[in-house]
Amino acid sequence: MNAGYGLAVRWSLENAPEDAPARLREYVVGTSIAKFMFLDGLAFKVWRMREGEWFEGTYVFDTEQERKVFREEFEATAGESKGSELIGSAPTVIEEFEVVAIAEGPAGFRRGAGPHVDAHA
């Protein structure tokens, strides 16, 4: 039984530019979602943020090998990634984790922007 293979990539926002959260939301919704919807081996990705504290990409891959390949490719250019550019620094944490289980509730999984994105902007 395998629920997937997790990877978390986290940046600190403590010294990021004041507009970094807004720029990150715009980038994720405008560009990044589409990019990851077609990444082979990716079951899903969630972007999480606590303004002024951290920004994170949380990935779940179908196989350990697909996670390994993605991590190696990402780490090679992590400091130059779009997230690092918008935040002004490289990720502070890149860690693998076990996905013990996934439950999809009655509301189902959602795609798209979070509550802070103005769809009319």
URURRA-V733634 format. One record per residue. N is the residue number from 1. RES is the residue in one letter. NEAR is the number of other C-alpha atoms within 8 Angstrom. Layout:
BEGIN
N;RES;NEAR + N;RES;NEAR
END
This chain:
BEGIN
1;M;2 + 2;N;6 + 3;A;9 + 4;G;12 + 5;Y;14 + 6;G;13 + 7;L;13 + 8;A;13 + 9;V;12 + 10;R;12 + 11;W;14 + 12;S;12 + 13;L;12 + 14;E;7 + 15;N;5 + 16;A;11 + 17;P;7 + 18;E;5 + 19;D;6 + 20;A;11 + 21;P;8 + 22;A;7 + 23;R;9 + 24;L;10 + 25;R;11 + 26;E;9 + 27;Y;9 + 28;V;10 + 29;V;10 + 30;G;8 + 31;T;8 + 32;S;9 + 33;I;10 + 34;A;8 + 35;K;8 + 36;F;9 + 37;M;7 + 38;F;6 + 39;L;7 + 40;D;5 + 41;G;9 + 42;L;12 + 43;A;9 + 44;F;8 + 45;K;10 + 46;V;7 + 47;W;9 + 48;R;8 + 49;M;8 + 50;R;7 + 51;E;8 + 52;G;7 + 53;E;9 + 54;W;12 + 55;F;13 + 56;E;11 + 57;G;11 + 58;T;12 + 59;Y;12 + 60;V;14 + 61;F;14 + 62;D;12 + 63;T;9 + 64;E;9 + 65;Q;6 + 66;E;12 + 67;R;15 + 68;K;8 + 69;V;8 + 70;F;8 + 71;R;9 + 72;E;8 + 73;E;8 + 74;F;8 + 75;E;7 + 76;A;6 + 77;T;8 + 78;A;10 + 79;G;9 + 80;E;8 + 81;S;8 + 82;K;6 + 83;G;7 + 84;S;14 + 85;E;10 + 86;L;9 + 87;I;12 + 88;G;8 + 89;S;10 + 90;A;10 + 91;P;12 + 92;T;8 + 93;V;8 + 94;I;9 + 95;E;7 + 96;E;8 + 97;F;8 + 98;E;7 + 99;V;11 + 100;V;6 + 101;A;6 + 102;I;6 + 103;A;4 + 104;E;7 + 105;G;6 + 106;P;4 + 107;A;5 + 108;G;6 + 109;F;6 + 110;R;4 + 111;R;4 + 112;G;6 + 113;A;8 + 114;G;5 + 115;P;5 + 116;H;6 + 117;V;8 + 118;D;6 + 119;A;4 + 120;H;3 + 121;A;3
END
